[in-house]
Amino acid sequence: MQLTRRSFVLLLFSIILMGLGDLWRGFAWLGLVAVLVISVLMLVDWRLTPNAEVWSLQREHDERLSLATWNRISVHIYLRHSPRSLSIWLRDEVPPTFGIRETDRVLSGSVVGGDVRTLHYRVRPPRRGDYSFGDLHLRWKSVLGLFRQQASFPAAETVKVYPNLVDVRKYDLLVRQNRLWELGLRKARVLGGGTEFERLREYFPDDEYRRINWKATARRGKPISMEFETERSQNLVAMLDIGRMMRSPVGDVARLDFAINAVLLLAFVATQKGDRVGALTFADVVQTWLAPRTGRGQFLRMLETLYSVEGQPVEPDYNRAFQYFSTRQRKRSLVLVFTDFTASFSTDSLVAHMSLLRRRHLPLLITIGDPSIHRLARQPITDSATLYQRTVAEQLLDERKLILERLQRLGVLTLDVPADKLSVAVIDKYLELKSRALI
């Protein structure tokens, strides 16, 4: 039990009255009466205020939390009976590595007896894996506001953090509402350059005039466009480097985790469009291989497989990875290679294999930029430390640019984007290639 400011003010008033008893004995008696009244009020307040036994708390969240995004956590608070509304404060024991806003560490509100009050906060897990929540701690003010009580409620549980599923759910919702532009997809409205009619829809300013259905436009009194569907059952394979460089973080999240998020969103979008999707992970050896398949079942298999993938502290062996892929996948595919590199001997091997891959497949090299490197390369020079930082950052960016330009001269497609824009950029590129019938 903790006394409130109201109690301290009343007690202080009583003490002052008794202290003035030297001036007039009546003050002492008034002070004594005040102490007795306050004591009675506190006793009544204690009897009226609910104890811990009448509270019920329950935490609620998704079965799978998503990596590197804000996940909503809800706590339902039920008070069985109370004569009036009570002010409450809630603190949850979240896993210590989870990001949480300072304003969400202690939640406040009020609850009325017989009602359920739900408080929400958000957490941001920086890594995949299993984590544990602790107990819930609740504090509530008494009916008369003279003191506060608090209690802890058992709520320990284990939660699994998976690659980002929030973007997958968001894409699924927006595609049903034809609002994919909100996700940042520039090509989302283009279903393809095929000839198979799919549906009529409202005209958009960037639609081609030849797509306008004039008969439907006349009937409805507004421009109506036709959508055509590209060929289905094309093959996509994501080759995911899980070697040393992919373990390095961008912010508080590893490059590998950004890549896994992008692969899963790509798999979801591609299977929605009827394409077959597969995945290969490798470091110095090939770790996992999922042959291209279509359907929701393949997306779930990729989700479970990539959930357990861990980065390896070794250099990637591109020779072994590409040889393994060539023996497993002979049909033409869009091959998305997620990797990162520096000017080392392994880069020559990567360039050579990407070039050879063009003979049968459509290769796309995807690298993840670090915004902090770009900031260092543009920072003003004020001392020797900033000079060194800027020089090294500029050298890294120049080396990266030379390698990408070398691949482009060989006819290999490349995509180098900041980590926080990777998923949208990959989907955008996939939709562009599909609409141009390059796959």
Number of C-alpha atoms within 10 A of each C-alpha: 13 12 15 14 12 13 18 13 11 15 17 14 15 23 16 13 22 23 15 14 15 11 10 12 13 14 18 20 15 15 22 16 15 19 19 13 14 17 13 12 15 19 11 13 17 19 12 15 22 22 14 16 9 12 16 13 19 14 19 12 12 12 10 14 25 24 26 26 18 18 20 14 16 16 19 14 21 19 20 15 14 16 11 14 13 20 17 19 16 20 16 22 14 18 16 11 12 15 17 18 11 7 9 16 15 14 15 16 13 15 19 17 18 11 12 16 16 17 18 13 18 16 22 19 24 19 19 22 17 10 17 13 16 15 16 20 18 22 19 25 23 26 21 17 18 20 21 18 18 16 14 15 16 11 15 14 11 11 17 16 22 25 29 25 19 18 19 17 13 13 19 15 13 14 16 9 9 12 15 19 13 11 14 14 17 17 17 19 17 18 17 21 15 16 11 12 11 12 10 15 15 11 18 11 6 8 14 11 10 9 14 19 17 15 11 16 15 11 10 10 9 11 17 21 21 19 23 18 17 22 18 14 16 22 23 27 25 26 23 26 29 30 24 18 21 28 19 15 15 21 13 12 18 19 25 27 29 24 26 25 25 26 29 24 24 24 30 24 21 24 23 15 18 17 20 22 29 24 23 21 23 22 22 19 17 20 15 13 19 17 16 19 20 21 17 13 11 20 23 14 13 21 20 13 15 23 17 11 17 15 20 17 14 13 17 25 18 24 15 14 22 20 11 15 18 13 8 12 15 10 11 16 20 23 23 23 22 24 21 24 19 13 12 8 8 15 15 13 14 21 19 14 17 25 17 15 18 18 10 13 20 20 24 22 22 23 23 23 21 16 15 13 18 16 12 19 21 13 13 11 15 8 8 9 10 15 16 13 16 21 15 15 18 17 13 17 15 12 13 19 13 12 16 21 13 13 19 14 10 15 14 20 17 17 17 17 18 17 23 16 14 22 21 19 21 23 23 18 16 22 23 18 15 21 20 14 13 10 18
